[in-house]
Amino acid sequence: MNFIEELGWRGMIHDIMPGTAEQLMKGQTTAYVGIDPTADSLHVGHLVSVMMMKLFQLAGHRPIFVIGGATGMIGDPSGKSLERNLLDEETIRHNMEGIKEQLARVIDFHSTAPNAAVMLNNHDWMKDFTFLDFIREIGKHITVNYMMSKDSVKKRLGADAAHGLSFTEFTYQLVQGYDFLYLRRHHDCLVQMGGSDQWGNITTGGELIRRKDGAEAYGLTWPLMTRSDGSKFGKTEAGNVWLDPRRTSPYAFYQFWLNSRDDDAERYIKTFTLLSPPEIETLVAEHRQAPHLRRLQQTLAGAVTCLIHGEEARDTAIAASRVLFGNATEETLRALDEPTLRALFDGVPRHVVGREELAAGIPVLELLAVKTTIFSSKGEARRAIDGNGVSVNKLKVASSDLVIDTRHLVAGKYILFQAGKKNYHLVTVPSREEDARDA
């Protein structure tokens, strides 16, 4: 794989320093990206850098991930209007462990290959660097004029910037620049990569290397990912879409990609999957012929979910989607675990019925129209059943004489009713322990 050509086809290059492509053609090269440890999980906004490094490694090169244990204590002004909260070292170490576990699902860290990835924490080489040593050894090589010319600084110093820029944040580019210098000296790292908002920090690092050591350094950035309507990529009404299944379930993760607009899906499938150019071109052409089938979105959602969460989670997410949007069976519903069920029914009207009541058995008309408000009356519920329009756990209710009891529970807690084709209601039956806590 020619790394630069591959990135160009996938639309993943924004800026590139002169000589970078030539350096990467010479043989195995080491490059790094930085990740701020603001949480113990990555979110989909980080996935561009992850996929960039995956392609880099597949091209035979060696990735380094630098966790900003030191820079995370400062805060990068790039792309932000406010100074963010600073993190303590214990929190950063905890977050670093979670991030590496997630990266290792995609990136090879543990093999004996010469290009196995490395994760480092810049706090390890910054913690003993005194302020006086830093301004003498690093600060004197980069002028204030040079630092002020960076877009990330000028934006925060503009007339419309109500909050200004602290000295702490102003020094960020020097600290990140020193990271590049340190990695160049100690890990033979020749390239730094990042989002387009990092171009100023990357070029500062390259300039510092040239002025301090007279050595070459290279860099490239990728375009910041946005939706075609201009809204922020990776955000939903619920907030960030996380890679941690405890924060964002694999089903919700799958749905995020499945709900992509057609023009977004055409970009995303190039950036976030490892499908080859011929495969993607064929898929896009087929999708344009029959967009209503949403084959492009289905392939995208399946590929990214499998990459991050594995085949089993992907298959479960697909099965869960069929419960609401396809011809799933009761067996499919009962095969889903509780976290998937919770995510699946997020937003579906919910009703609560006591466990003791259910154990004694509740006539279906009573449950539909008295214990819950699924129907406004027993008569309406009876007519819907007679018209073959009510299902319980994906099975049609054949008679209004049906009695619902604990045998109908799914995952020991839920009963799914469907009135018509798309009108779902979830009956939740708390455990005895939950009932006792509520009491």
N, C-alpha and C positions, 0 to 999 in steps of 0.2 A: 504494500500500500504506500502510495506517495501521500504523505500526511497533508501537505499543503493543498494538493489537487483535490484530495478527498474533502477537506474543509471548504474549499471554494465551491465545489458542487453542492455541498449541503448548506451553503449560505451562512457559514460559521466564521467568516473573517470580516472584521471591521477595520482594524488598522494593523500594520505589520512593519516592523523595523527593517531597514535595508540589510540584506545579507542573511536574514532568518531562514528563508527557503533554501538558500545554498548550504547553510550550516546543517540543516536537517537532512540534506541529501548526502552528506559526507559519511554518515554512519550513525551508530547509536548516540543520542544526545540526551542530556538530562534537562528537564524543565520543571518548573514548580508553579502551583497555584496556591493562593491563600484562602483560608476559610476562617471567618470570624466565629468563635465558639459562643454565640449568643444563646444557644439552646442545646440540649442534648440530642437533638434530632435535626437532620437536614430537612428542607422542604423542597418542593418542585422547582423553586427559583434557583436552587443550587445545581439542578440536574444538567444545565448546559456545561458547567465546569466538569462535572463528573463524566459526561459523555465525551467531552473534549479530551480528557485524560485517558479514557478508555480507548478512543481511536489512536491517541498518541502511543499508548502501550502496544496496541495491535500492530502499529507501524514499526515496532521494534525499539522504541525509545523508552526512557526510564522516567516515570513520574514521581515527583515529590509533592506531597500535600503538607503545607505549613499551616498549622493551627495557630491563630493569632493570640496566643496566651499573653503576650506583651501588648500587641496592638489592640487586642480586645479590651485591655485596661485603659485605652486612650479613646478610641472611637474614630472611625474614618469619616471625614466630612463629605466624601464623594457621594453625590446623589441624595443627600439628606439636608433637611432644613433645620434640624434640631440636634443638639449634642445628646447622645444617648447615654443611658445609665452605664456606669463602669462596673466591671465584674471582678470578684475576688478570685484568688488563685484556686481555691478548693472547688468553686463552681466551674471554673474553666477546665480543670482536670477531669471532673465528672463529665462535662459536656464533650470533651475530647474523646473519652472512651466510647460514648454512644455514637459519635460521628464516625469513628474508625470502624466500628462494627457494621455500620450501614455501608460505608465505602467498600468494605471487603466483600460485599455481595456482588459487586460489579468489577472491582479492580483487583488484580493479583498482587497481594502483599506477601504471601507466605511461601511461594515456590522458590526453587533454587535458580530460577532463570536470572540472567544478568540484568534484566530490566524489570525485576520485581519492584513494586512501588514501595516508597518509604513515607512514613508520617513523622513530622517533627513539630516541636512546639517552640516558637521563637522566644518564649520566656526563658528557655534554657540558656540562650546566649545573650539575652538582654539583662537578666536579673542582677549580674555582678558588674554591669557597665555603669559606672557612676555618671552623674550628670556632667561634671566637669570634664571627665574623659570623653564623653560623647560629643559635647560641643567643640572640644579641641580636635578630636580625631575625625569627626564626621561633619559637624556643623560648619566648620570653616571652609569646606570644599564646595558647598552649595550656597549661592548667594540668595539673599532675600528677594532680589529682583527676579531670579529664576523661579523661586517658589511662588511668588505672587502672580506669575504668568499662567499658572495652572488654572484650568477652567473651574475645577472643584473649589479652589480658593476664591477666585473672582466672583463666582456665583454667590458665595456666602457673604462676601464683602460688598455686594451690590446695594444700591439704595433701597431696594425692596426687601432686603434681608433684615427682618425685625430683630433677630436674635444674634446676629453677628457670628464671629468665629473665635473660639477660645485659643489661647496659645497652645494648649494641650493638643487640640485638633490640628492646629497649624503645623505642628512638628510631625504629624503622622507620616507625611511623605518621606521625611528623613529616616524615621524608624523603619518603614517598609523598604526604603532604599538600602538601608544597612542590612536588612534580611537578604536582599539579592547579593550584596557584596559578600556576606558571610557564606552564603550557599555557593557562590562562585569559588571562593577560596577553599572551602572545606568539603564540598560535595561535587565539585566540577559541574555545577549547574550553570548552563549557558543561556537559558531562555526563561523568561517569566511570562505567564499567560494570565488573562483575566477578562472581565467584562469591559465594555468600552468606557465605562466610568472610571476604570483603573488606569487608563492610558497615561495620565499625568504621573501617577505613582510609579508606574513601570519605567517610564522614560527617566524619571529622577534616579531610579536605581541603576539604570544603564549608564547615566552620566556620572554617577558616583564611582562606579567601577572603572570607567575610563580615566577619571581624574586621579583616583587613588592608586590604581594598579596598572594603568595603561593597557588594560585588557579589553577584549571585545565582549559585548553582551547583546542579547537579542530579546525581542518581545513581540507578542501579538495579542490582539484582543478580539473578542467576539461581540456581535451586536447584542444589546440588551433585549431580552425577549418581552414582547408585548402582544396583546390580542389585536386582531385586525380592527376592532372598534375603538382602539386606543386605551382600553381599560388595562389594569395591571395584571400581568400573567401570574398565575399561581395563587390568586386570591379567590375565595368564594364568600358567600354571605356568612359562612361559619368561620372565616378567617383563612389562615395558611393551610395549604394542602401538604401535610407532612409525610415523610417517608417512614416514620415510626407507626406501625399498625395500631399502637395503643392511642395515638393521637388522631390519626385518620385511618379508618378501617380499609382493608384492601378493596372492599366493595365500593366505598366512597371514592377511593383513589381511582379505581377503574371507571367509575361514572364521570369523574372529572375529565378524563381524556375522551370518553365516549360522547360527551356533550359538546365537544369542540365543533366550531363552525367549519364549513367545508374548506374555506381558504386558510384558516388556521391549521387544520388537520394536515393540509398539504405541506406546510412549513414544519410542523411538529414532527411528522413522521421521518423527515430528513434529519432533524436534530436529535431526537430522543429515541431512535431505534438504530439497530445495527443492520437493518435490511440493506441489501446492495442497491446501487443506482438502478440497474435493470429491473429489479423487483419493485422498487418504489415507482418507477416510471410506468410500469405495467399496471400497478395498483391504482395510481392516480388516473390513468386513462380509463380503466374500467369504472372507477367511481364517477367520473364525469359523464359516462354513458348512462349510469343508473344511480344517481345520487341518493334516491329515496331508500336504497338498500343499506346505505351508510357502511359499506364494506371498509372504506378507508378508516373511519373512526373505530370500527370494531377491531381492525388489525392493529391500529395504533394503541388502543386501550389494552388489548391483550398482550402486546409485545412489551410495553412499558411496565405493566403490572407484573408480568413474568420476570422481567429483569430485576425489579426491586423486591418483589415479595415471593417469587418462585411459582412453579407450575401449579401446585395445589391451590394456592391462594387465587391465582388467575382463574382456574377452573371453577372454584367456589364463587368468585365474583360473577362469572358468566352465568352460572346456574342461578344465582340470586337475581340477576337481571331478568331471567326468564320467568321468575315467579311473578313479577309485576308486569312485564312487557311481552311475555311469550306464553306458550302452551305448556307450562310446567305442571308437574304432577304433585300429588301429596308426598310422594317419596322424595322428590326434589326438595320440597319445603322442609321436610323433616331431617334432611341431610345437612342443613345449614347450622352452623354453630351460633351461639347467642350473640357474640359481637357482630356477626354478619347480619343477623336478624334485626338487631337494634339499628344498625346503619341502614338496612334495607327499608325499614318502616319509619325512618325519620321523616316527619312531615305528614305521615298517615294519621287520620283521626284515631285517638286512643280512648278506650273505655276500661274501667277497672271493675272487676267482679271478685268477691271474696272467695277464698279457697274452700271454706267450709260449705258455702252455698253450692259451689260447683260440684263438690264431692257428693252432695245429696242429689244432684241432677237438676238441671234447669230446662224446662220446655223451650224449644227454639224460639217460639213466638214471644215468650216472656223475656228471653234474653235479648232479642232483637228490638223490642219496642218498649220494654218496661225497665229492665236492668241497664239497658243502654239506650241511646237515641239513634241507632242505626236506621230505624224506621220510625215514623211519627205515630204509628198505631199498629196494633196486631192485625187489623184488617189489611192495611197496606203491606205488611210483611207476608201475610198469607197469600195475597194476590201475586206478589213477586215470586214466592216459592212455587205457586201453581203455574206460573209462567216460565218456570225453569230459570229464574233470574237470580238465585242466591246460591253461593258456594260457601262451604266451610273448609278451610285448609285445602283449597283447590278442588274439592269434591262437591258436585252439585247436591243441594239439599232436595231429596226426592219427595219428602212428606213434611207437612207442618206439624206432624206428631213427633218429630225427632226430639230426643232429649240430649242436651249437651252436658257432658261431665268431664272428669279429669282425663279420660281416655283421649279426648280431643286436644289435649295440651301439646304444643310443640316446644321443644327445649325446656319442658317442665314448667312453662310460664305463659305461653302465648296461644291465642286462637285467632286465626285470620279469617275474617268474613269478607266476601266480595258480593256487592250488589250491582248487577249489571256488568259491563265489560271492564271499567276502570275505577269503580268506586270501592276503594278498600277501607276496611276498618279493622283495627287491631284491638282485641280484648286482652288485657294484661291481668294475670292472676298472681298477686303477690305471694311470696312464700310465707309460711307461718311466722318465721323470724322477722320478715319485713312488716307483717301485720302487727306483731308485738311491738316493734319499734315505733310504728305510726301511732299505736294506741298510747 
